[in-house]
Structures are given as structure tokens and as C-alpha cells.
Amino acid sequence: MASEVLSAKQNPSWGKALAVSAAALSLSGCAQNSYNWGWYVVSPFDPRGLKNVAFLAEGLIATIGISLVAIVISVVLGAALAIAGMSRHRALRLFNRGYVEAFRAVPILVLLLWVYYGLPVVAGIQFSVIVAGIATLAISDSAFEAEIFRAGIQSVPKGQTEAAFSVGLTRWQTMRLVVLPQAIRKILPALGNQFVYVLKMSSLISVVGFQELTRRAQELVLIEYRPLEIYTMLVLEYLVLILVVSWLVRRLEARMAAETR
């Protein structure tokens, strides 16, 4: 073999022939291990495939539902945390910093396992699968939402708050009526990205048995023994879902920008 390599270096034409031979051997090996595709298991034109697609669609609805609930909670919690982090009270600022640093550092899967399996042992609190999933997603995402809202609030010109105080608005009224509406317009793309993030992270809830899209795909694989086709369908479903959400966020962003002109 060493002599062949040496000859290939000395004679370029011999080297090309050796490379072509290696490629031909590799392709022949792939041909011998060719995969027999069975797209009928996820084809809507086949009765069996249509049933499987409907089974996955139910999981898709569950994924969207749990993600929507989690993102609403996390946005509200994140906004409250951001306001607390900008408070005059040192205790609130310390709470904000500790919360954000702690939950940004813990992986979602680890937090989910602790909430579902750890809380019953430590605190005697037993959550259902769906409640544990929503709580985990909301708590984890709210730490990121808090930083997004903080950046948005700080981006509002200081003259806006001074003008609000000058017309007699309280600090809370200024935040609710003047600062937050402007901040939300600026951070809308970031909020959309976080919703996409929550949609993708919701697949981790399948670990504790929640019947979302990924869990249903796993169960379907055990029934049909067609993992490549089913997981390809899973990828396509997530891809379409994320593209639709991204398009809706861009449309909303453009509409809000047009209203401010």
C-alpha cells in the first residue's frame, strides 16, 4: 500500500486512477446498503399514511398550544422581572439578577426533569406532565425575556419619561402608557425569535411523556418501524411551523412599523 501511495505521488495520472478506484469502491458499498424507502407510512394518499399524518397533526396542535401558553406566561413574567430589575429598591434588583443568572444557566431538559421528578420529593408538589412542561418552558424563557425587555425599555429616550412626568403621569402610568408600547415595537423581532425557540424546545417535554409532536413521532416509529421516513416528516413539520411563525412575526412587525409613520 505504501508503494502504491509513493507511486501515486510520483505519477499524477496514477494518482487520479487510484482516486477514481477508491470512489467507485465507496459507491458500490453504498449501493449494496441502499435503503428501501417506504413513504406510504406518511403519505396522505395512502389510508395507512393518512391515519399516521392525522396522528402527527394532533401532536402538532399540542406543540403549538403548550408553546403559546408558555410564551404568554414568560412574556408577562419577563416584563415584570425587567421592571423589577430597574427598580429603585435594591432587593428587587438583586432578585432580578439572581433569577436571570440562575435560570439562564440551567439547561431546559435538566430543569424539566427536576420540576417533574424533583419537586414531589423535595417539596411534596406533584405537577401533571403538561403543567410541568409549561412551567419549565415559561420559567426558563422568562429569564431571556427579562433581558430583552430591559434592553427595550432602556432604548426608549429619557425625554419620553420626563415628558410623561411633566404632564402628571405616575411612574407606573409612564411605564404602562409611554415606555412599554415603544419598547415592545423595538423588541418584537426578539420576542418572535423567543417564540420560535420555545416551539423547538417544547420537543423536550416528550421526555416525561407529553403527547406533543416529537413524542408522537417516536411512538409512530415503534409501530411502523420506519424511522427515517417518520423523522423526515417530523423535520418538515417543524420547518413549516417555524417558517409560518417567522412570516407572521415579520408581518406584525411591518404593520406596527407602518402605524408609527
C-alpha positions as CSV (number, residue, x, y, z in Angstrom):
1,M,0.0,0.0,0.0
2,A,2.9,2.3,0.8
3,S,4.5,1.6,-2.6
4,E,1.1,2.5,-4.3
5,V,0.9,5.8,-2.4
6,L,4.5,6.6,-3.3
7,S,3.8,5.8,-7.0
8,A,0.8,8.0,-6.9
9,K,2.8,10.9,-5.7
10,Q,5.5,10.3,-8.4
11,N,2.9,9.8,-11.2
12,P,-0.1,12.2,-11.2
13,S,-2.1,10.1,-13.7
14,W,-1.7,7.0,-11.4
15,G,-2.9,9.1,-8.5
16,K,-6.1,10.1,-10.4
17,A,-6.7,6.5,-11.3
18,L,-6.3,5.4,-7.7
19,A,-8.7,8.1,-6.5
20,V,-11.3,7.1,-9.1
21,S,-11.0,3.4,-8.0
22,A,-11.5,4.4,-4.3
23,A,-14.6,6.4,-5.2
24,A,-16.0,3.5,-7.2
25,L,-15.5,1.1,-4.3
26,S,-17.2,3.5,-2.0
27,L,-20.2,4.0,-4.3
28,S,-20.5,0.2,-4.8
29,G,-20.6,-0.2,-1.0
30,C,-23.4,2.4,-0.7
31,A,-25.3,0.6,-3.5
32,Q,-25.2,-2.7,-1.6
33,N,-26.6,-0.9,1.5
34,S,-29.3,1.0,-0.3
35,Y,-32.3,2.0,1.7
36,N,-35.8,0.9,0.6
37,W,-37.9,4.0,1.2
38,G,-41.5,3.4,2.5
39,W,-43.1,6.8,2.1
40,Y,-46.5,5.2,2.3
41,V,-46.3,5.4,6.1
42,V,-46.6,9.2,5.9
43,S,-48.4,9.7,2.6
44,P,-51.8,11.4,2.8
45,F,-52.8,9.5,-0.4
46,D,-52.5,6.1,1.4
47,P,-55.1,5.2,4.0
48,R,-52.5,4.0,6.4
49,G,-50.3,7.1,5.8
50,L,-53.3,9.4,6.2
51,K,-54.0,7.9,9.6
52,N,-50.4,8.4,10.6
53,V,-50.4,12.0,9.4
54,A,-53.5,12.7,11.4
55,F,-51.8,11.2,14.4
56,L,-48.8,13.5,14.0
57,A,-51.1,16.5,13.4
58,E,-52.7,16.1,16.8
59,G,-49.2,16.3,18.3
60,L,-48.6,19.4,16.2
61,I,-51.6,21.1,17.8
62,A,-50.4,20.1,21.2
63,T,-47.0,21.6,20.5
64,I,-48.5,24.9,19.3
65,G,-50.9,25.0,22.3
66,I,-48.3,24.4,25.0
67,S,-45.9,26.8,23.3
68,L,-48.4,29.6,23.1
69,V,-49.4,29.3,26.8
70,A,-45.7,29.1,27.8
71,I,-44.7,32.2,25.8
72,V,-47.6,34.3,27.1
73,I,-46.6,33.5,30.7
74,S,-42.9,34.0,30.0
75,V,-43.5,37.4,28.3
76,V,-45.6,38.7,31.3
77,L,-43.1,37.3,33.8
78,G,-40.2,38.6,31.8
79,A,-41.7,42.1,31.6
80,A,-42.3,42.1,35.4
81,L,-38.7,40.9,36.0
82,A,-37.3,43.6,33.8
83,I,-39.3,46.3,35.6
84,A,-38.1,44.9,38.9
85,G,-34.5,45.0,37.7
86,M,-34.8,48.7,37.0
87,S,-36.5,49.4,40.4
88,R,-35.1,51.8,43.0
89,H,-35.3,49.0,45.6
90,R,-32.1,47.1,45.8
91,A,-33.9,43.9,46.9
92,L,-35.9,43.8,43.7
93,R,-32.7,44.4,41.6
94,L,-30.9,41.6,43.4
95,F,-33.9,39.2,42.8
96,N,-33.9,40.1,39.1
97,R,-30.2,39.4,38.8
98,G,-30.3,36.2,40.7
99,Y,-33.3,34.9,38.8
100,V,-31.9,35.7,35.4
101,E,-28.5,34.3,36.0
102,A,-29.8,31.1,37.6
103,F,-32.4,30.1,35.0
104,R,-30.3,31.2,32.0
105,A,-27.6,28.8,33.3
106,V,-29.7,25.7,33.8
107,P,-30.5,23.7,30.6
108,I,-34.2,23.3,29.9
109,L,-34.1,19.5,30.0
110,V,-32.4,19.4,33.4
111,L,-34.9,21.9,34.8
112,L,-37.8,19.9,33.4
113,L,-36.6,16.7,35.0
114,W,-36.1,18.5,38.3
115,V,-39.6,20.1,38.2
116,Y,-41.3,16.8,37.3
117,Y,-39.3,14.4,39.4
118,G,-37.6,16.6,42.0
119,L,-40.3,18.8,43.3
120,P,-42.5,15.9,44.6
121,V,-39.6,14.6,46.6
122,V,-38.2,18.0,47.9
123,A,-41.4,20.0,48.3
124,G,-44.2,17.4,48.0
125,I,-45.6,19.2,44.9
126,Q,-46.7,17.0,42.1
127,F,-47.4,18.6,38.7
128,S,-49.0,16.9,35.8
129,V,-46.9,16.4,32.6
130,I,-48.5,19.4,30.8
131,V,-48.2,21.8,33.8
132,A,-44.6,20.7,34.4
133,G,-43.8,21.3,30.8
134,I,-45.5,24.8,30.6
135,A,-43.9,25.8,33.9
136,T,-40.4,24.8,32.8
137,L,-40.7,26.5,29.4
138,A,-42.1,29.7,30.9
139,I,-39.6,29.9,33.7
140,S,-36.6,29.2,31.5
141,D,-37.7,31.6,28.8
142,S,-38.7,34.4,31.1
143,A,-35.1,34.8,32.1
144,F,-34.2,35.7,28.5
145,E,-37.4,37.7,28.1
146,A,-36.4,39.8,31.1
147,E,-33.1,40.8,29.4
148,I,-34.9,41.5,26.1
149,F,-37.5,43.8,27.9
150,R,-34.7,45.5,29.8
151,A,-32.9,46.4,26.6
152,G,-36.1,47.6,25.0
153,I,-37.0,49.8,28.0
154,Q,-33.6,51.3,28.2
155,S,-33.7,52.1,24.4
156,V,-36.6,54.5,24.9
157,P,-35.3,58.1,25.1
158,K,-35.2,59.5,28.5
159,G,-37.0,62.6,27.3
160,Q,-40.2,60.4,26.9
161,T,-40.3,59.6,30.6
162,E,-39.5,63.2,31.6
163,A,-42.3,64.5,29.4
164,A,-44.7,61.9,30.9
165,F,-43.8,63.0,34.5
166,S,-44.2,66.7,33.4
167,V,-47.9,66.1,32.5
168,G,-48.6,64.4,35.8
169,L,-48.3,60.7,35.0
170,T,-47.2,58.4,37.8
171,R,-44.2,56.1,37.4
172,W,-46.4,53.1,36.7
173,Q,-48.6,55.0,34.2
174,T,-45.5,56.2,32.4
175,M,-44.2,52.7,32.2
176,R,-47.5,51.2,31.0
177,L,-48.7,54.0,28.6
178,V,-45.5,55.5,27.3
179,V,-42.4,53.3,27.8
180,L,-43.7,49.7,27.3
181,P,-45.6,50.4,24.0
182,Q,-42.5,51.9,22.4
183,A,-40.2,49.2,23.8
184,I,-42.4,46.3,22.5
185,R,-42.2,47.7,19.0
186,K,-38.5,47.7,19.2
187,I,-38.1,44.2,20.7
188,L,-40.8,42.5,18.6
189,P,-38.3,40.6,16.4
190,A,-36.5,39.3,19.5
191,L,-39.8,38.2,21.0
192,G,-40.6,36.4,17.8
193,N,-37.3,34.6,18.0
194,Q,-38.0,33.6,21.5
195,F,-41.4,32.1,20.4
196,V,-39.5,30.1,17.8
197,Y,-37.1,29.0,20.5
198,V,-39.9,27.8,22.8
199,L,-41.6,25.9,19.9
200,K,-38.4,24.0,19.3
201,M,-37.6,23.4,23.0
202,S,-41.2,22.1,23.6
203,S,-39.9,18.8,22.0
204,L,-38.0,18.1,25.2
205,I,-41.3,17.6,27.1
206,S,-41.6,14.3,25.2
207,V,-39.0,13.0,27.7
208,V,-41.6,13.0,30.5
209,G,-44.4,11.6,28.3
210,F,-46.3,14.6,27.0
211,Q,-48.0,13.7,23.7
212,E,-46.6,16.5,21.6
213,L,-45.2,16.3,18.0
214,T,-41.9,14.6,18.8
215,R,-43.4,12.1,21.2
216,R,-46.0,11.0,18.7
217,A,-43.3,10.6,16.0
218,Q,-41.3,8.4,18.4
219,E,-44.4,6.3,19.1
220,L,-45.2,6.0,15.4
221,V,-41.6,4.8,14.7
222,L,-42.2,1.9,17.2
223,I,-45.4,1.0,15.4
224,E,-44.3,1.3,11.7
225,Y,-40.5,0.6,12.0
226,R,-39.9,3.4,9.5
227,P,-37.7,5.9,11.5
228,L,-36.2,7.7,8.5
229,E,-39.5,8.5,6.8
230,I,-41.2,9.5,10.0
231,Y,-38.4,11.6,11.4
232,T,-38.1,13.3,7.9
233,M,-41.8,14.1,8.2
234,L,-41.1,15.5,11.7
235,V,-38.4,17.7,10.4
236,L,-40.6,19.0,7.6
237,E,-43.4,19.8,10.1
238,Y,-41.2,21.7,12.4
239,L,-39.7,23.6,9.4
240,V,-43.1,24.6,8.0
241,L,-44.3,25.6,11.5
242,I,-41.2,27.8,12.2
243,L,-41.4,29.4,8.7
244,V,-45.0,30.3,9.2
245,V,-44.4,31.8,12.7
246,S,-41.4,33.8,11.3
247,W,-43.6,35.1,8.5
248,L,-46.3,36.1,10.9
249,V,-43.9,37.9,13.1
250,R,-42.4,39.8,10.2
251,R,-46.0,40.8,9.1
252,L,-46.8,42.0,12.5
253,E,-43.5,43.9,12.7
254,A,-44.2,45.6,9.4
255,R,-47.8,46.5,10.4
256,M,-46.7,48.1,13.7
257,A,-43.9,50.0,11.9
258,A,-46.5,51.3,9.4
259,E,-48.8,52.5,12.2
260,T,-46.0,54.6,13.7
261,R,-45.3,56.5,10.5
